[in-house]
Amino acid sequence: MDTLEKYRKLIEQVLSDYAAVPYVNGEFLTETIFDQKCDHYLLINVGWHNGRRVHSCIIHLDIIEGKIWIQRDGTESGIALDLEELGVPKEDIVLGFREPELRIYTGYAAVCEAS
């Protein structure tokens, strides 16, 4: 299995694991969105909480030029750690939600901008 296909499967596994965790607050669903053609992967909440509509992105990952870009990480522990535990090297993980100038201090890939 090539690296791109491996990363797609790992991302889908991690997001599916998060989606399987039930929330105790509110009446909403946690959904996964997997777009392998364009390599966009999301975990979202949809529903109602205290009479208000909930539609929020918890996790947003992209694969860009062979690296996993974390565009949004609403987890407590950090999805980068989950990816590392599954064997993704730090140099293939970009913390896209961090300012480009600060990425060099994170220990992860320090790519400045996505193509």
C-alpha positions in Angstrom: 0.0 0.0 0.0 1.4 3.4 -1.0 1.8 6.2 1.6 -1.2 8.2 0.2 -3.6 5.3 0.5 -2.2 4.4 3.9 -2.8 8.0 5.2 -6.3 8.0 3.8 -7.1 4.8 5.7 -5.5 6.0 8.9 -7.4 9.3 8.8 -10.7 7.5 8.2 -10.0 5.1 11.0 -9.2 7.9 13.5 -12.2 10.0 12.5 -14.5 7.0 12.7 -13.2 6.2 16.2 -14.0 9.8 17.3 -17.4 9.6 15.7 -18.2 6.4 17.6 -17.9 8.3 21.0 -21.4 9.3 22.2 -22.0 12.8 23.4 -24.0 13.2 26.6 -25.0 16.9 25.9 -27.5 17.8 23.3 -29.4 15.9 20.6 -27.0 15.8 17.7 -25.2 13.4 15.5 -21.5 13.2 14.9 -20.8 12.6 11.2 -17.8 11.8 9.2 -17.2 13.3 5.7 -14.6 11.5 3.6 -13.7 12.9 0.2 -10.9 10.7 -1.1 -10.9 12.3 -4.5 -9.9 15.7 -3.2 -8.4 14.4 0.1 -10.7 16.4 2.5 -11.8 14.7 5.8 -14.1 16.1 8.4 -15.8 15.2 11.6 -18.8 17.4 12.3 -21.7 17.7 14.8 -25.2 18.3 13.5 -28.4 18.7 15.6 -29.8 20.6 18.5 -28.6 21.7 21.9 -30.7 23.8 24.4 -33.0 24.9 21.6 -30.2 26.0 19.3 -29.0 24.5 16.1 -25.6 22.9 16.2 -23.5 22.6 13.0 -19.9 22.6 13.9 -16.6 21.2 12.6 -14.7 19.3 15.2 -11.8 18.0 13.0 -10.8 19.0 9.5 -7.9 17.2 7.8 -6.5 17.5 4.3 -3.8 15.6 2.5 -1.7 18.1 0.6 1.5 17.1 -1.3 1.8 13.9 0.7 1.4 15.5 4.1 -1.5 15.4 6.5 -2.7 19.0 7.2 -4.6 19.5 10.4 -6.8 22.5 9.6 -9.0 22.2 12.7 -8.5 20.2 15.8 -11.3 20.4 18.4 -10.1 17.4 20.4 -8.8 17.5 23.9 -5.7 15.4 23.4 -4.8 16.5 19.8 -5.4 14.4 16.7 -1.7 14.8 15.8 -0.9 12.4 18.7 -3.4 9.9 17.4 -1.8 10.0 14.0 1.7 9.6 15.5 0.5 6.6 17.5 -0.6 5.0 14.2 2.8 5.5 12.7 2.6 8.8 10.8 5.9 10.6 11.2 5.9 14.1 12.6 7.5 15.4 9.4 4.3 14.3 7.5 2.0 16.2 9.9 1.4 19.9 9.4 -0.4 21.9 12.1 -2.3 24.1 9.6 -4.2 25.9 12.4 -0.9 27.3 13.6 0.6 30.5 12.1 3.1 29.5 9.5 5.9 31.4 11.3 5.3 29.4 14.5 5.2 25.9 12.9 9.0 25.5 13.1 8.7 25.4 16.9 6.0 22.7 17.0 8.2 19.6 16.2 5.9 18.9 13.2 6.3 19.8 9.5 7.0 23.5 9.1 5.4 23.9 5.7 4.6 27.6 5.2 1.6 27.4 2.9 -0.6 24.8 1.2 -0.5 24.6 -2.6 
